[in-house]
Amino acid sequence: MARGHYFDTDPEVGSDPGEVRLALADGPMSLVVDRGVFSAGRVDPGTLTLLRSTPGPPPTGHLLDLGCGYGPIACTLARRAPHATIWALDVNRRARDLTALNASRLGLVNLTVAEPDRVDPTLRFSGIWSNPPVRVGKEALHDLLGSWVPRLLPGASAWLVVKRHLGADSLALWMGSQGWAVRRVCSKQGYRVLQVVVGEPG
Ligand SMILES: C[S@@+](CC[C@H](N)C(=O)[O-])C[C@H]1O[C@@H](n2cnc3c(N)ncnc32)[C@H](O)[C@@H]1O
């Protein structure tokens, strides 16, 4: 039987919900997970590295979690910036449903879950956080970042975590070639955390 992908629109694999614990210095969180979404067995170590190594989000504005999965990044942003509006986007319907469920269980009212195509194209973001879907392939990944990163407000940052052996360094080079300023924030356990700023000299 062909195996599905975590980025399928509607996972065919049956539902079997569970819970994972997200351990952060600003307090732990329990999150509902399910089959057919990314890293349902445990919080992805790359996601943990991103959340532990980046500065606190801007307190207000629109903040984007690009590819939210079951919502560990979006829920953390919503808790860290209760006066900001968090956008949690994913193509996977089950992932979106889980993020909405997790936000509701955690009492996070400042989080909007949406299909990427449904977001007002004029919206500009004060920050983007992503553990991006590198498995979609280089071209699709470039298209994805190329359509969202330029929607940052001037001077605002995108924070990305990518596994080194899945092409973090070549992705950084590609982003630099787009005229974006790219800085390596940390390199830990095989992951690179990158800060990306549009419209500033690199
Ligand atoms: C590596 S996973 C990260 C999930 C979650 N943020 C986490 O840290 O556990 C990347 C996510 O991007 C989603 N994705 C794939 N293509 C996408 C697209 N074009 N737009 C938005 N999300 C997408 C996948 O469905 C997947 O949930």
The ligand as an SDF file (V2000), in Angstrom:
LIG
                    3D

 27 29  0  0  0  0  0  0  0  0999 V2000
    7.9350   19.8890    8.6360 C   0  0  0  0  0  0  0  0  0  0  0  0
    6.1920   20.0270    8.8880 S   0  0  0  0  0  0  0  0  0  0  0  0
    6.1460   21.1050   10.3260 C   0  0  0  0  0  0  0  0  0  0  0  0
    4.8410   20.9950   11.0960 C   0  0  0  0  0  0  0  0  0  0  0  0
    4.7930   21.7740   12.4000 C   0  0  0  0  0  0  0  0  0  0  0  0
    5.0530   23.1840   12.2010 N   0  0  0  0  0  0  0  0  0  0  0  0
    5.7790   21.2140   13.3930 C   0  0  0  0  0  0  0  0  0  0  0  0
    6.7360   21.9180   13.6990 O   0  0  0  0  0  0  0  0  0  0  0  0
    5.5760   20.0880   13.8750 O   0  0  0  0  0  0  0  0  0  0  0  0
    5.7190   21.0990    7.5500 C   0  0  0  0  0  0  0  0  0  0  0  0
    4.2300   21.3240    7.3890 C   0  0  0  0  0  0  0  0  0  0  0  0
    4.0150   22.1330    6.2120 O   0  0  0  0  0  0  0  0  0  0  0  0
    2.8070   21.7210    5.6120 C   0  0  0  0  0  0  0  0  0  0  0  0
    2.7790   22.1510    4.2080 N   0  0  0  0  0  0  0  0  0  0  0  0
    3.2030   21.5070    3.0940 C   0  0  0  0  0  0  0  0  0  0  0  0
    3.0110   22.2390    2.0010 N   0  0  0  0  0  0  0  0  0  0  0  0
    2.4630   23.4020    2.4190 C   0  0  0  0  0  0  0  0  0  0  0  0
    2.0190   24.5900    1.7490 C   0  0  0  0  0  0  0  0  0  0  0  0
    2.1100   24.7160    0.4290 N   0  0  0  0  0  0  0  0  0  0  0  0
    1.4920   25.5780    2.4940 N   0  0  0  0  0  0  0  0  0  0  0  0
    1.3960   25.4500    3.8370 C   0  0  0  0  0  0  0  0  0  0  0  0
    1.7840   24.3520    4.5240 N   0  0  0  0  0  0  0  0  0  0  0  0
    2.3120   23.3440    3.8350 C   0  0  0  0  0  0  0  0  0  0  0  0
    2.7850   20.2120    5.8090 C   0  0  0  0  0  0  0  0  0  0  0  0
    1.4780   19.6850    5.6630 O   0  0  0  0  0  0  0  0  0  0  0  0
    3.3670   20.0820    7.2130 C   0  0  0  0  0  0  0  0  0  0  0  0
    2.3640   20.0600    8.1890 O   0  0  0  0  0  0  0  0  0  0  0  0
  1  2  1  0
  2  3  1  0
  2 10  1  0
  3  4  1  0
  4  5  1  0
  5  6  1  0
  5  7  1  0
  7  8  2  0
  7  9  1  0
 10 11  1  0
 11 12  1  0
 11 26  1  0
 12 13  1  0
 13 14  1  0
 13 24  1  0
 14 15  1  0
 14 23  1  0
 15 16  2  0
 16 17  1  0
 17 18  1  0
 17 23  2  0
 18 19  1  0
 18 20  2  0
 20 21  1  0
 21 22  2  0
 22 23  1  0
 24 25  1  0
 24 26  1  0
 26 27  1  0
M  CHG  2   2   1   9  -1
M  END
$$$$
